[in-house]
Amino acid sequence: MIGKYKVVTLCGSTRFKEAFERENRRLTLEGCIVLAPGVFVHEDGVAPVGDDQKRMLDNMHLRKIDLSDEIFVINVGGYIGESTAREVEYARKHGRAIKYLENPR
């Protein structure tokens, strides 16, 4: 079956990797195309990324938002860090729908 699928970008702190994986699965099974971080920079046991790589990853994530119909914010415990707040504002300015895992504070 070929159809129109909503494109959703997951945003949030990469320290919440398990929540990203759970929501990616849920949204995919609901029929969404899910875009998510490709690198979880807070993952234990993984070599840290450099400053240039971090800037590149942040910019790539904005491009994912450009491709999306909406963003889904992984805000475990209500946490929204500086990078995620920037992404939410970017999505808002570009007319993307915004949904949250937990009600924003």
MOSUL-V986171 format. One record per residue. N is the residue number from 1. RES is the residue in one letter. OMEGA is omega in whole degrees, -180 to 180 (* if undefined). Layout:
BEGIN
{{N RES OMEGA} {N RES OMEGA}}
END
This chain:
BEGIN
{{1 M 175} {2 I -178} {3 G 177} {4 K -180} {5 Y 177} {6 K 177} {7 V -176} {8 V 174} {9 T 176} {10 L 179} {11 C 177} {12 G 179} {13 S -179} {14 T 174} {15 R -179} {16 F -175} {17 K -179} {18 E 178} {19 A 176} {20 F -178} {21 E -180} {22 R -178} {23 E 176} {24 N 179} {25 R -178} {26 R -178} {27 L 178} {28 T 180} {29 L 174} {30 E 177} {31 G 178} {32 C 168} {33 I -173} {34 V 173} {35 L -175} {36 A 175} {37 P 177} {38 G -179} {39 V 176} {40 F -170} {41 V 179} {42 H -176} {43 E 179} {44 D 176} {45 G -180} {46 V 180} {47 A 180} {48 P 177} {49 V 178} {50 G -179} {51 D 179} {52 D 178} {53 Q 179} {54 K 177} {55 R 179} {56 M 180} {57 L 178} {58 D 179} {59 N 178} {60 M -179} {61 H 175} {62 L 177} {63 R 176} {64 K 177} {65 I 177} {66 D -178} {67 L -170} {68 S 170} {69 D -180} {70 E 172} {71 I 175} {72 F -174} {73 V 176} {74 I -176} {75 N -179} {76 V -178} {77 G -179} {78 G -175} {79 Y 172} {80 I -179} {81 G -177} {82 E -179} {83 S 180} {84 T 178} {85 A 177} {86 R 180} {87 E 178} {88 V 179} {89 E 178} {90 Y 179} {91 A 180} {92 R -179} {93 K -178} {94 H 171} {95 G 178} {96 R 173} {97 A -178} {98 I 175} {99 K -176} {100 Y 172} {101 L 178} {102 E 179} {103 N 179} {104 P -179} {105 R *}}
END
